[in-house]
Amino acid sequence: MVHTVLDSHIETGLRSNKKSSYMFSQNIYSITVTGEDGEYFTCEVMADTSADACSVAEDLARDVMADISYITVNFMN
């Protein structure tokens, strides 16, 4: 996982303003996993692609021992 950090420093007269912003290279996806019994759970994950996000959803479903009926992956802005 790569994290990009932008740092800017502006000096005006006697005052100094320092601003930092943190930008992540990964996207945020909203995932809904629906089980065969009709139960579902929703979470948000950071991943490079929707396939990676789906893989995370499968791992989470395996952790709670859910039988997956289908997985919905939505890209969040």
C-alpha positions as CSV (number, residue, x, y, z in Angstrom):
1,M,0.0,0.0,0.0
2,V,1.4,3.4,-1.0
3,H,0.5,6.6,0.8
4,T,1.3,10.0,-0.8
5,V,1.8,13.0,1.5
6,L,1.7,16.6,0.1
7,D,3.2,19.2,2.4
8,S,3.2,23.0,1.7
9,H,4.7,25.8,3.7
10,I,3.7,29.4,3.1
11,E,5.3,32.4,4.9
12,T,3.7,35.8,4.8
13,G,5.3,38.6,6.9
14,L,5.4,37.4,10.5
15,R,2.8,34.7,10.1
16,S,3.5,31.2,8.9
17,N,0.8,28.9,7.6
18,K,1.5,25.2,7.2
19,K,-1.0,22.9,5.4
20,S,-0.7,19.2,5.0
21,S,-3.0,16.9,3.0
22,Y,-2.9,13.2,2.9
23,M,-3.8,11.5,-0.3
24,F,-4.2,7.7,-0.5
25,S,-3.5,5.8,-3.7
26,Q,-6.4,3.5,-3.1
27,N,-10.1,4.0,-3.7
28,I,-13.0,3.5,-1.2
29,Y,-15.6,0.9,-2.1
30,S,-18.9,0.2,-0.3
31,I,-19.5,-3.5,-0.2
32,T,-22.7,-5.4,0.6
33,V,-22.4,-9.2,1.0
34,T,-25.8,-11.0,0.9
35,G,-25.9,-14.6,2.3
36,E,-28.0,-17.5,1.2
37,D,-30.2,-17.1,4.3
38,G,-31.1,-13.5,3.3
39,E,-28.8,-12.0,5.9
40,Y,-26.4,-9.3,4.7
41,F,-23.6,-7.0,6.0
42,T,-22.3,-3.8,4.6
43,C,-18.8,-2.3,5.0
44,E,-16.4,0.1,3.4
45,V,-13.0,-0.9,2.3
46,M,-9.9,0.7,0.6
47,A,-8.7,-1.2,-2.4
48,D,-6.9,-0.5,-5.7
49,T,-9.6,-2.2,-7.8
50,S,-13.1,-3.5,-7.5
51,A,-11.8,-7.0,-7.8
52,D,-9.5,-6.4,-4.8
53,A,-12.5,-5.0,-2.9
54,C,-14.5,-8.2,-3.8
55,S,-11.7,-10.3,-2.5
56,V,-11.8,-8.4,0.8
57,A,-15.5,-9.0,1.0
58,E,-15.0,-12.7,0.5
59,D,-12.5,-12.8,3.3
60,L,-14.8,-11.0,5.6
61,A,-17.7,-13.3,4.8
62,R,-15.4,-16.3,5.4
63,D,-14.5,-14.8,8.9
64,V,-18.2,-14.7,9.9
65,M,-18.9,-18.1,8.2
66,A,-21.5,-16.7,5.8
67,D,-22.6,-18.6,2.7
68,I,-22.4,-15.9,0.0
69,S,-25.3,-15.6,-2.4
70,Y,-23.9,-12.4,-4.1
71,I,-21.6,-9.5,-3.4
72,T,-22.4,-5.9,-4.4
73,V,-19.4,-3.5,-4.8
74,N,-20.0,0.2,-5.3
75,F,-17.3,2.8,-5.9
76,M,-17.5,5.8,-3.5
77,N,-16.3,9.3,-4.5
